[in-house]
């Protein structure tokens, strides 16, 4: 059943721009315009139908400094939405927007909504290398954008995701008792199926199927980035990709004449956040927020993991997928691919908007397989903020009623936080770690999160010493003891 205010996805559009002269390339506004027009065409309402949207949401992008990208997109579409949204930084944004928009539609506050995002960082990078000026350029992140990290985290290299996610990976490996070699094989086995999906996706940035061994074997073209990750298992943000989703009430979908076979319902959804800062986490091998989010989304849908025919699990790095699998109680052996796109390292990782592509592709899969269900998950910052959606062409058995996230966020917030030692000194042990490598493939920075004897947690760098790097790269470093010192806001841990 569905009443007139039930929210439905009615149109999706995706654009990938490859190998275009930077002087002729479309910028993010033009890419979103074209994705929106494809979504309108998909819905059968034509570009003119976009003039009816009353809610327009743009996912934050890094490809240009625009004072008001929502207004620019509205203008180019000939739309006059009264409800305009520009998200903060975070890969959870697309699914979060779907969840929030669905609620607004169910309340009768929105009739027709467009959600869109884009990145053109590939064009920007190529233009810079060729000395070409473009009307758009990569933004400089402000302090507000950086609020995913504490000052002490920033001071020790915990800002680029390529430096942070390996910390979770090494903690996962140690928790599961695997050797370095065995765990690298697990990473390869996890992501090789993603490459197969990407190889069949016409919108993928890297449509190349690769073997598990190829993904994790270091070499000249596959250097270590943040140990234990080789380049081929890292999300790639330097892409030109855009996606848009049209949502409407059932009443509006009927009014617009959208074919019923196009309708995709949101059966369940949830949004949750782990302790905000990396140093505050309960540990580095779990996520109470993903666990709670999954519970709530499945309860709302009245479904279980076993009912899902399709998945797109947020895949910026292997640790994000493994933690999600664990917390959502997915089978250890992936009988069903965990992606419908190919994932961020292979389909492409267009900044905060990747999951809009997940949702668009999920809608396409579900339309082709009516009555089946699919789960999309999203992740922002460093396994920090999360969103989930459960979709199907089958009409829901009950009206859309989303539980307010605050009601379950409180139980996550009640999880313990360790005391932080900002200027640590004395005997300590490694809780988790990574070694950051340069473009030449050589290690240049060790990052350690550790514990003092009293249990308080700290972050430090190691001496930039070949002997220290060898200790961290060649043996089991987690649990290793050493000395930590602090000088002028810089902490140093020496494991020798």
Secondary structure, 3 states (H helix, E strand, C coil): CCCCCCEEEEEEEEEECCCCCCCCCCCHHHHHHHHHHHHHHHHCCCHHHHHHCCEEEECCCCCCCCCCHHHHHHHHHCCCCCEEEECCCCCCHHHHHHHHHHHHHHCCCCCEEEEEEEEEHHHHHHHHHHCCCCCCCCCCCCCCCCCCCCHHHHHCCCCCHHHHHHHHHHHHHHHCCCCHHHHHHHHHHHHHHHHHHHHCCCCCCCCCCCCHHHHHCCECCECECECCCEHHHCCCCCCEEEEEEEEEEHHHHHHHCCCHHHCEEEEEEEEEECCCCHHHCCCCCCCHHHHHHHHHHHHHHCCCHHHEEEEECCCCCHHHHHHHHHHCCCCCCCCCCCCCCCCCCCCCCCHHHHHHHHHHHHHHHHHHCCCCEEEEEEEECCCCEEEEEEEECCCCCCCCCCCCHHHHHHHHHCCCCCCECCCCCEEEEEEEEEEEECCCCCEEEEEEEEEECCCCEEEEECCCCHHHHHHHHHCCCCCCEEEEEEECCEEEEECC
